[in-house]
Amino acid sequence: MKTRLLWTTLTIALSANVVGCQIFDRPRQKPQAAQPAGPAQMSPETTGRPPAITPGGRATRGNDAGQANVARGQELSSQGQYEAALREFERAIESNPRLTVAYLGAGDIYRQRGDYDSAEKRYAKAAEIEPRNFDAQYLHGLTLQLLNRVSEAIRAYLRALSISPDDFNANLNLATAYLQVGEPGEALAYGRRAVQIDGRSAPARTNLGAIYAAMNRHEEAVVEYQQAAELAELSAPLLLNLADSLGKTGRFTEMVNTLQQLIRTEPTAVAHERLGSGLFRLRQYPDALAAFRKSLEIDPNHYPALNGVGVCLLNQWVWSQEKDTAARDEAIRSLRRSVQLEPQQPKIIELLGRYR
């Protein structure tokens, strides 16, 4: 009875699925010099003078305020002179506060240098001026997501997709955002759509696999992860996710093989801890304990590995007819340390109360 309890506890104690939520971007096609961004553009006058922006965000003739600054900003940006380009875009905004393309140009530079707060403000203004501008809505969503303002990012991505429903990155990032806020059911349609748009995209396949895993649909997750593995160089997050879903479907030998492949190139604490989990489920207890201990050599504070060591040693104590008190004492120390690091573990707390 005790052995069965320990088995169940280990299953609960091990860390959860590694959902690799990665945010993707794609190069924004720059509008032609001195033309406003947006789906509806008017031709410049025959004199070659560029159109300007009205308060509604549309191009009109007769007001070219800020356009020369935009043209210079775009030229400087293409030459890699980003600080000078930014000054030109900001001057354009000062001259014409309704010039969408200037806000987008400034936002791009702020985003590229990692100033996401400033980028978000510029993209937000562009989206306000021209609500049907896909770039403005999409890039606003992207920077909100990078700022971890995920609920707001979802709304921006939805607005972007109302303009261009088949944009690959908008679908992919929206699926990722829904996954970030714990709504895999909402993410599923957009994750599937991204795969439909580009079935050769390893990130899209990985993302869809993570969605299926979050919905406890691990057979489908394995299929997506395996397809992703065929499309791109294997990464640690992909192999960890694949191993986790293989374990959830009872394919423990494949789980162990996958983790051993990972450890040959990236011997992380998480990889060794997951390997210990797989070996435990294959009832290879000494090897499981060794893997958990190796995990703790790499990261002494990796609490799932502390749980693994604790449960393995409690089993060892039980199988010794409760004579191996040294194993029990070390197990209790390991589990106590785990709870100190992560207090929200009711099953481990219950186990401590029962065996100490």
N, C-alpha and C positions, 0 to 999 in steps of 0.2 A: 504493500500500500504506500509506504514511504517512497519507494523507488518511482512509482507512477506519479506521485505528487511532484517529485523533483524533475521528472521529464517534462511535465506540463509547465512547471515554473520556468524552466530554461527556455521553452518556446516563447513564453511571454516576455522573458527578461531580455532577450536579444534585441538589438536595435532594429528599428523599422526600416521599411524600404527606402533606399537612397533614390529619391526622385530628383534627377538632374534637370532642374528648370533653367534653361539657358535662354537668354533674350537675344533675338536676332535682328539685325538691321540690314538694309540693302542701300546701296548708293542712291541718293536722291538725284534724279536728273535735273541738272540746273537749267532754269529757263534761259532763253536767249538773252543776251545783254539788254538791259533796260526794258524788259517785258515783264508784266506782272505774272506771278504764278497763279495757276488755277485752270480749271477745265474749260472756261470760256474766255478766250482772248480775242482781242480785235487787232486788225492789222494796223501797223503804223501808217502815218501819212506818207504820201508819195515823196515828200521832201526828205524822208528818212528820220523825221523826229519821232522818238518812241512814244507810245501811249503812256498816260499817267493813270492814277487810281482815284476813283471817286470815293465818297464816304461809304458807298455800298461795296467797295472792293473791286469793282469792275473797271476795265480799261476804258478811257475816253480820250478824245483829242483835246489839245489846247492847254494842258497843264502838265508840264514835265518836271515839276519840283521833285528833286531827289533822284531823278532817273540817271543823271550823269554820275552821281555818287555810287549808285547801284552798279553801273557799268564798270566803273573803276574798281569797286569792291570785288566783282566777279573776276575781273582780270587779275587782280592781285592775289586772290584766292587760288586761281589756277596756277599761279607761279609759286605757291607755297608761302606767300608773304601774308600770313593770317592776321597778325596784329594790325598791319596797315589796312588790310581788307575790312577788318572789324570796325576800324575807325570810319571808313567810308560808309559802311552799312548803317552805323549809328548816326552819322551825319544825314544820311538819306531819311532816316526815321524822324530826325529833328525837323527836317525840311518838309516832310510829308508824312504825318503820323498814320496815314491810311495806306501806306505802301506795303502790301503784303510781302512782296519779294524781298524787301529789305529786312523784314523781321525773320524770314526764313534763312536768309544768308547769315545774319548775325547769330541766329539760333544754331545753325550748323557749326559755326566756329566755336561757340561756347560749348557745344556738346562734344566736339572733337577734342577739346582740351580738358574735358572732365568737369566743367562748371555747369552741372545739370540744373542748378537752381536758376541761373541766368538763362540757360537755354529754354527751360520750361516756360519762363515768363514771355520770351520772345515768340515761341511757338503758340502759346495760348492766345497772344494778341493776334497773331496771323489767323488762327482759327476763328477768333471772334469777328475779325474784319471780313473774312471770306469763309463762311461755314461750309461751303461745298468744295473747298480746296482739300483734296485728299492728302497731299504732303503735310499740310498744316495739322490736320486731325491725326494722321498717323504718327508724325514726329512728336506731337504733343503727348500722345499715348506712350510712345517709347520713353521719353524723358520722365514722365510720371512713373513708369514702371522702374526705371533706373533709380528713381528717388524712393522706391518702395511705397509709393502712393498707388497701390495696386487697384483699389476699387475705382479710383478716378481714371486710371489707365484703361480699365475695362470699358468705361463709358466712351472714352475717346476712340478706342479701337472700334467699337460698335458704330460710332459715327463715321469713321473712315471706311468701314466695310459697307455702310449704306451707300457710299459713293462708288467704291470699287470692290464688289463682293469677291472677286477672284484674285485679290492680291495675296501672294504666298506668305510674305512675312507678317502681314496684319493678321491673317488667320492663325499662323503659328504662334505669334506672340500673344494673341488673345487666348488661345488654348492654354499657354503657359501661365498667363495671369489668372485664369480661372483655377488652375491647379494650385497656384500659390495661395489663393484664398480658400482652398479646401472645397472646391466645387467641381470635382472631376466630371460629374454628369453634364454640367454646362460646357465643360471644356471639350467633351467628346466630339461634338459636331464640327467644331473648328479644327481640332486635331485631325479628324478624318478628311476634312476639306483640304488641309495643307498637303496631306499625302496624295489626295486625288490630283491636286495641281502639279505636284512634283513627286512622283513615286520613287525617284532616284535620290531623294534627299535623306541622308542618314540622320540629320537632326530631326526632321519631321517624323521619321520612323521611331526614333528614340523617344521623342515627346509623346507620340501616340502610345507607345509601350508603357510609359510612365502613367499615362491616364488610365489605361486598362488596369495596371497594377494597383492604382489608387482606388479603383472600383472593385478590387478583388477578383478581377477577371484575368488570372495569371496565365492561363493557357494562351489567350490572345496576346498578352504582353510578351510572352516568350517568342511568339512568331514575329512580332515587330522588332524586338531586340535582335533576333537572329538576322533579320533582313538588314537592319542597320549595320550589323557587324560585317555583312558582305559588301556593303557599299562604301565603307570608310575604314580608316585605320582604327584599330581597337583602342578604346580609351578606358581609363579606370572606372568612371561613373557608369559607362555602358556595361562593362563586365560585372560590376557589383550589382547593378539592377537585374541583369540577366540571371546571375547566380541566385539572387533573392527570389525571383519568380520561379526559377527551377525548383528551389527548395519548397516554395509554397504549393507546387504541384506534385511534390513527393519524388522528384527526380534528383535525389541526393547525390548519386554518383556523378551525374553531369554537373551539379552544383559544385562539388569538390574539384572536379577537373577544371572547371572554369576559373575557380579561385586560385588554383595552383598555377594556371597559365598567367593570371594577373600578378601573382606574387613573384614570378620570375622576373618581371620588369618593374613592378611598383610594389614592394613589400611594405605596405602601410599597416597601421594598427587595425584599421577597419577590415582590410582584406584578411588578415590573420584571424581576427575575431569571427568573421563570417565562415572562414575555413573550419574553425573550431566548432561552430554550430553545425555545419554539414557533417563533419566527422562524428560528432555526438549522435546525430540522428542515424548515422550508419553503425552506431554502437561501437565505434573505434575510440573508446574512452581515453586511453593513455595518449593517443595522438591528438585527440580533442583538447585535453588539458595542456599539452605542449603548445598547441596553436594559441590557446588563450593566454598562456604565459608569454609567448613571443609577442603577442599584441601589446601586453603590458610593458614589455621591455622597450617597445617603441614609444608608447604613450601610457605612462602609469595612471593617468586619469581617465582612460577610456572605460567608462563604467559598464558597458555591456560585456567587456572582457572580464571585468571583476565579477560580474554575475556568473559568467561561464566557469571561471575558476571555482567560485563558491559552490555551484551546483555539482560540478565534477567531484570536488572533495567531499561534499556531503554524501554523494553516492558511494564514494570510496569508504567512508565511515560506516554507512549502512551495510555494505557488503562485507565489512570486517566484523560483522556481528556487534557493531558499535564499540569495538575495542580500539580502533585507530583514533584516539582522541586528538592526536596532533592534527590529523586531517580535518576533523570537525572544527577545532579551534581556528585553524587557518581559514577554513570556509567562512566562519562567522566574521572574522576580521575582514575578509574580502567583501562580503555582502554589506557589512556596516559601512565600509569605505564607499561602496557604490551608492548607498542611500545618502551618505553625506554629500556626494557629488550631484546626485539627482534625487531629490526627496520624493518626487511624484512617482513612486513605484509601489503601489499597494501590495502586489503579489510578493515582492521581495521583503517588504516589511512584515507581511504575514508569515513568510518562511522564517525570518529571523525570530519572530515571536514564538514560533513552534519549536525551533531547534536549539535556541541558545539556553 
